[in-house]
């Protein structure tokens, strides 16, 4: 039973009755975890906007007040989150009892860690696990953000060994690591696949490197990966959490992952994406109180717009080529034309934005853009993002439209690493069998598929649907989505009650070349009068004579803008023109009649 009255004084003014009850469910679940009624790694799953973080604060405060001798840790992905949760907790518990730390924070780390309640980022937790192992309750905002993932190239292993030899620092131990890993580089015949790394005879070497204090070493490793990564990798090899990823071209990457969470048995994870990944790995289980006491929001006011697929060939990284980039730009422009809402949250893979869209959104071709960013385009306010941006969720709650284009594909090795990190299972030949010989299978495939859906849900959840009213109705919003059919189908299942509409048409429209698109954009921005081809040519850098056949073929699209292309003829005064036809003779007559 929920003790609602216990939390009535803490209800926030902005909370609806539904959000308040959801926060109480979270608070009670965390309190039960703290007092030992929910053993083992647990998770709490609620969609965005329900009040998970608020409830987590209430649960931590209650447990801390009733158990002043216990120690608590709250891990969050963002520095902003650390600051916000620290401020809330110190109001309830006093600053003497609440510590916090992140890169750039004031105060001594050692002094902050002495306090019974400690708030930090996942990154801090990953590199300071030993200092947090004494925590009796660990609350984590999305566990997979807290994984200490390391990828090291074979070339970097050699450089590290050479550096150790020149500096005379653990040279024999570094040489032992290099010789072991170099053996994997020589096994190029295995093709595209994964092999576990058995430390075998160099266990002692790895232990010495992992524990060595490099803090006094000047410029450790030179230009090689930072020492913390190399030490983490050595520690992961000792724990059976490292593997070699071979590519068919002979390149080898050494990969490790460890969950940067102290005291797994005392951990509860907050997740906004249905717990699909945690269910796939099987280590974390949902707290029964949440399953039985929480009722999910209704998404009757959410419309999932299934966009037609432009079927662009190649991988995202190849789309920046002169041949393919215009197709990407053409499709994005078409998508934005379908969006009636005037404020949009827009997300694409980072490589697609960097390679194809910086010029389209006004930053200049090849510009380095720090996302998220805001632009105004064609009368719309667009909040630009990419699928891996870590941002506070409430920043975009007024966006009535979210555009999510192209799946958040991750390399095979990322799914393999993620499974082993969250499951705690050792990396062995048997465990890697379903990752080799073709596509991922078994638990690796489940983790990959869950990750794809969860990323869409995270991005969609940043829009207006996070505004949930007292009748548990999520806010009105349209999500314009282009993903694989399997991912879209799972999204429909997760967003129960949502409506689906298909937005077709792009595949049936003749796609103009990049040069002609410049012309069409210029015409669109300069409507209302006849334009000489020479003027358009000068302003766009496009030689009209070279694209006149294409302009004739695109007569319908020109007319939609309000123009007709008229070819030039020989003789002075007969150059090609773009004739303005946007207003019919009847419209002009009506205007003149009104003036008269």
N, C-alpha and C positions, 0 to 999 in steps of 0.2 A: 504493500500500500504506500502511496505517495503522501508525504507529510507536507501538503501544500501550504498550510498556515505558517509553517516554520520559515518560509521564504517570502511571505507577503510584503514584509517591510523592505525587501530588496528589489522588488519589481521596478524595472526601469520605466520612465514615463513614455518612451517610444514603443514599448512592448504591447502587442495585442494579447488577449487572454490565451490565444493559441501559443504564441511565442513564449509567454510566461510559463505555461505548463510544460512545454518542451524543455525549457531551461531547467525547470525543477527536476525533470526526468534525468537530465545529464548530471545535475548536482548530486542527486541521490545515488546514481550509478557510480560516480567517482568516490563518493563517501563510502559506499559499500566496498568498493575495491580497496580503499585505504584501510578499512578495519578488518580486512581479510575474508570477506564473504564471497569474493569473486576471484578465486585463485587462478594463477597462470596469466599469460599475455592476453589481454582483452581489447576489444574495440567497441566504439560507440558510433553508429552510423546515422546521420541525419542530413538532409539536403541543406543547401545554403539558405540562410535567412531564418532558420528556426531558432537560433539562440544557443548553439553549442558552446561557444567561447564564454558567453555570459554565465551559462550553467556551470562550466568548468571552474570559473572563479568562485562561484558560490560553494561548490563542492570542496574546493581546496581550503577556502576560509573556514568552513565548518569543521573539516577534519583537523586543520591546524589548531583551531581554538580548543577543540576537545582533546587533542593529543599534542600538547606543547613540546613533548620530548621527541616527537617524530620529525623526520627530515623529508622535504618534498622538493621535486624538481619539475618545472614546466618548460618544455621545449617547443619553440615555434620557428617556422622557416625564416621569418623576416625580422630585421632589427626594429622596424616600426612596431611589430607585434610585441617584442620584448619590452619596449618603452611603454606601450599601452597597458599590458598586463601588469607590469611592475607598478605603474601608477595606481591601478585599481586595487591591487593587493596591499600596497602599503597604507592605503586609506583605511582598510579593514583591520590590518594586523600590525601596523606601525612599521616605520622604515627600519627600526632596529631588528626586525624579524624577517625582513624581505631583502634579498640581495639580487643583483642582476649583473650580467656581463656580456659584452659583445665588443667587436673591434672598434676602438675609438671611445669606449665608455670611460668615464672618470672613476676613480677609486681603485684600490688594490684588489686584484682578483682573489688573493688568498683571504682577505677580510670579507669579501662578499660571499665566498663559499662557506664561511663559518655560520652564516645565518640559516635558520631552519627552512625557510622557503627561498628557492633560488630559481630565477627566470633567465633563460639563455637561448641562443639560436642553436639550430641543429649542428651547425658548423663547429661551434664551441664544444658542444657535447661530444662530437666525433673525436676531437683532439684532446679531450680531457676526461675520458671515460673513467680512468682510475680515481679521479677526484670526486666522481659522482656516484660511485658504487655503493655508498652508504645510505642512499635515499630509500625511504620506506614506501614512497608513492611517487611514481613518475607519470606525468600527463604529457602526451605528445600530440601535437597538431600534425597529422599525416606522417606516419612513420617512414615511408619510403623517401621523404625529403631528407631524412637523417642518416642515410647510408653513406659511409665513408668510402667512396668509389675511387679507385686508382687505375689508370691505364698508363703503361710505360712501354716505350718502343725498345726494340733490341739495340738500337744505336745508343739510346740513353743509358742502358745497362752497361755498355762498353765504356761510355764516357765517365760514368760513376766509378767504375773499376780503375780507369786510368787516373782519375782525380785522386782516388785513395792512395794509389801507388806513388804519385808525385808528392803528395802531402804527408805520406807516411802515417796515415790514419786508418787503422783496421784494414791494411792493404791485403793481407792474406784472406780475411773474411770476405771482402768485396770480390776478390778474385774467385773465391769459391762460388759465390752467387752467380758471377758472370759465366763461369764454366758450366754450371748446371743449366742455366737458361739458354746459353748458346747451343746446347745440345738440341733444344726445341727448334731453334732456327735452322739447324741442319736437316730436320725432318720435313723438308718441303714436299715430300712425296705424298703426304696425307691429304693435300689439297685444302679445300675450304672446310674447316671443322675446328673442334675444340679438344684439348687434352688437359687432364688434371696435372698439377705440378706437385710431385712428391718430393719434399725437401731432403729425404734420405740422409746421406752422410753430412749435410751441411746444417743440420739443426742447430748445432752449437754456434756456427757462424751467424746464422740468422738471428739467434737470440742476442748475441753480442751487439749486432748492428741495431736491432730494434730497441735495445735499452741504452745505447750510447748517447751521451749528452753532447749534442753538437752546438749548443747555444753559444759557446765561446769561440767557435770556429769562424774565422773571417771568410765571407763569401763562400759558404759551403757549396760544393758541386758546380761552381761556375754557372754555366747556362743550362745545366741539367735540371729536371724537375726538382722542386723544392724538397728539402730533406725530409719534411714531414710526410710527404707522399711515399718516398722510398722506404722510410721506416714503417709506415702503415702496410706497405706491400710485403715487407719481410715478416711482419707480425701475422699478416693474413696467410702467408705460406705456412707458417708454423701451425696455424689453426685449421689448415685444409680448406682455405677459402680463396684459392688462387688457381687460375687456369691460363693456358696459352691459346690464343685465338689465331688460327692460321687462315690466310687468304689464299685463293687459288693462284694469285700472282707471286706467291712466295713470301709475302710480308707477314711478320708475326707481331702481335701485340700481346703484352702480358697484362692480365686483368685480375683485379681483386676487389672484394667488397666486404664490408663488415657493417653491421647495423650499429650506427652511432648512438645507441640508447643504453643507458646504464640499467642494470638490474631488471632484465626482461620479465621476471616473475612478478615484479611489482608495477608493471607498465599497463596503462590504458591509453589507447590511441583514439583520437577524434578524426573522423573521416566524413567528407561530404559527398562521397561518390558511391554509396551503396555497399561498400565493403567488398567489392568484387575481387580485388587483388588479394585481400587478406583471406577470403574464402578459398581462393585458388591455391594459396601456399599452405593453408591448413594449420598454421602455427597459432594465429590469433583467432579467438572466438568471440562472438557478440555477447554482450552482457544481457541475460534474459530479461531483466527489468525493462530495458529499452525496447526489446522486441515486443513485449507484451503491453507496455504502457504508452508507447508513442505511436501516433497515427500520422502517416505521411501527408504532406500537403496535396491539395487538388490542383491539377494543372489544366483545368478546363479553359483557362484564358491564354494558354500557350499554344501557338501555332508553329508546328515544325514545317518549314518550307523546304521540300526536297528539291534541290537545284539539279538541273540537267548537267551531265558530265561533259566537259569540253574534250575529254580523251586526249590530253596532251601527252606526247610520248617522252620517254626518258625519265631519269631521276630528277628530283628537285634541283640538285646542284647543276644539272646540265641545261636547265631552262633559261639561264641567263645568256645563252647564245643568241646571236643576231637573228637566227632563224626562228627560234622558239619564243623568245621574250615577247614579241608582238602578240602572239596567241594568248599568253598569260595576261597581258595588259588588256587585251580586247575582252577577255572573259571577265576580269574584275570590273571593268567599266560596265559591262552588260549587267552583272550582278547588282551593282550599286544603282543602276537605272531601275531595277525591279523593286528596290526598297522604297516604300512610300514614307516611312518614318524619317524625321529630320535629325535624330540623334542616334548614332550607331556605335556599337562596340565591334571592332573589326579585328579578326585574328587569322593569321596564316602561318605556315612554317617559316622559321626565321630565314632559312636559306632562300625561300621564295621572295620574301620581302626585300632582303638585301640585294639579291641578284636581279630582280625584275621590277620592283614597285617604288623605289626611292624617287625616281624621276616623275613617275605618274602622280605621286602625292606631293610634288613640289619641292623636294629636298635636293634634287639634282642627281644625275646618273652616277651611281657608285658611291653616293654619300654615306658616311657612317652616321646612322640615326640611332639615338638612344631611346629605345622604346620602354614604356608607353609614351606616346606623343599625341597631340591633338591637331587636326587640320580642319579647315573649312573648305568644302569642295562641292560645287554645284548646289549650293544652298543647304548643304547638310553638314552637321558637326560630326566628325568621325574620330573616334578614339582608337588610335592604331596600336596594335599589340602583336605579339606572336605567341605560338602555342606553349612556349616555355617561360614566358614572363611571370615572375613572382610579384604580385601586387595585392594590396589590400582590396578585399572584395567589395566593400561599400562604395568605392569610388565611382562606380558606373551603374548604380542601382536605378538611375533615372533613364537609362537607355531602353527605349521601347523596341529596339531591334538589335540583334546580335548576328554578325556574319562570321561563319566558321567555314573556311575553305581548306580542303585537302587534309587527309588523315595525318596524325602526328606519328608517322612511321619512325620506329627506333631500330637500331641495328640488332641483329640476332644476339650478339654478345650482351647487349643491355638487358634483354629478357632473361638470358641465362643467369647473369649476375644478380638481377633483381630477385629472381626466384630463390637463389641460394642465400642471398642476404636476408630475406624475410623469413625463409623457412628454417634457417640455421643448419641445413643439411650440408654435410661435407661434399666437396667437389671430387667425384670419383669417375672412373671410366663408365661404370654402370649408370650413374646419374646423368652423364652427358650423352648417353646413347641416343636419347630422343631429341637431342639438339644437333646431332651429326647426320650425315647422309640425307641431305635435302632440307625440306622445310621443318620448322619447329613442330614438335608433337607433344602430347601429354601435358604436364604441368607448365612447361615453358610456353606452349601455345596458349594455354589459359591465361597466363600472366600477360602475354602480349596482347591478346584480345581485350582483356579487362583494362589494360593501360590505354588502349585506343579509345574505348568508350568513356573512361574516367576523364580523359583530357577534354573531350567534347563537353561533358557535363560541367567540368570546372569552368570552362570558358563561357558556356551558356549561362551558368549560374551567376555570372557577374552583372547580368542585365537586370531588368525590372522584375523578373520572376522571384527575386530574393525578397521582394516586399510582400509578405504574407499577412493577410488580414485575420480577424478574429474567427472567421468561419473556415480557417485553414486554406483559403483560396490564394494561390500564388498570383503575383501581379501579371497584368496583361502584357504580352510580349510576343514578337515573332522572332524565330530563330531560323536564319537562312543557312542551310547546311549542305555541304558537299563532302560526303565521306563514302566509304565502301558500303554496299547494301547491307552486309552483315552488321557493321557498326551502327548504321542507321536503325536497323531493326531492334537492336539491343537498346538503343537510345529511346525508342518508342515504348519499350517495356518498362524502362526506368521512369519515364515521365508519364505516369498513368493519368489518363483523362485528356491528354493533349490531342489536338487535331493535327492531321497531316494533309498538306496540299502539295501538289506537284507544280513546279515552275519549269516548264519546258520552253523550247524555242531557240536556245542558243545554237544548238547543233544544226538548225534549219536556216540560220542566217549566214549569208556569205561573209566571211571574215576578211576585212580589208587588211592590206599589208601595213607595216609600220609607217611607211612614208605617207600612205593615204590617210592613216589615222591622224597624223599631224595636221593634214589639210582639214579633215572633218572637225577636229577640235577647234581649229582656228575659225572656221565658218560658224561653228556653234557659239563661239565667244564674240562674234562680230556680225550678228544678224541685223537685218533691217534695211540693207542697201546692196546694190550690185557691187561686186568686187572684181577688180581686174586680176587676171591670173598672175601677172607679173608682181602685183602686190602680195598675193598669197604666197607666191614662190619665194619672195624675198624674206617674208616673215617666218616661213616654216622651213626653209632650206630644202624644199622638195621641188625638183624640176617637173613642172606640170606636164610638159610635153612627153615625159617618160612614163607618166601614169594616167594619161588621158583615156586609154582603153579601159583601165580598171575603174576610173571615175564614171565612165559611161555604163559599165556593168552594174555599178552600185547606185543606179538612178533612184531606187526606192529609198535608200538610206539618206541620200542627198535631199530628197523631197521631205523626209521626216524632219530634217533640220530647217527646211524652208528655202532650199536652193535648187537650181537646175544648172547643169554644166553645159556651156555653149562653146563648141570648138571654135578655134580661131581660123581666119581665112587670110589669104595673101593680101597685102596692101596695108597702108597706114590706117590706123583706127579700127582694124578688124582683129585685134588680138582676142585670145580666149577669155571668156568671162564666166563668173559665177552669178547667175541671175537670181535675184531675190524674188521668190514666189510665195513667201510666207503668208501674205494677206491677199485674199481673193478680191476680184473687182467688186463683188457684192459688199465685202467688208469695207472697202475704201468708199464706196458710194454711201454706205450707212454713216460713216464718219463725216463725210462732207455734208450730208443732209443734216446731221446734228449741229455742225458748225453754222450752216445757213440758218 
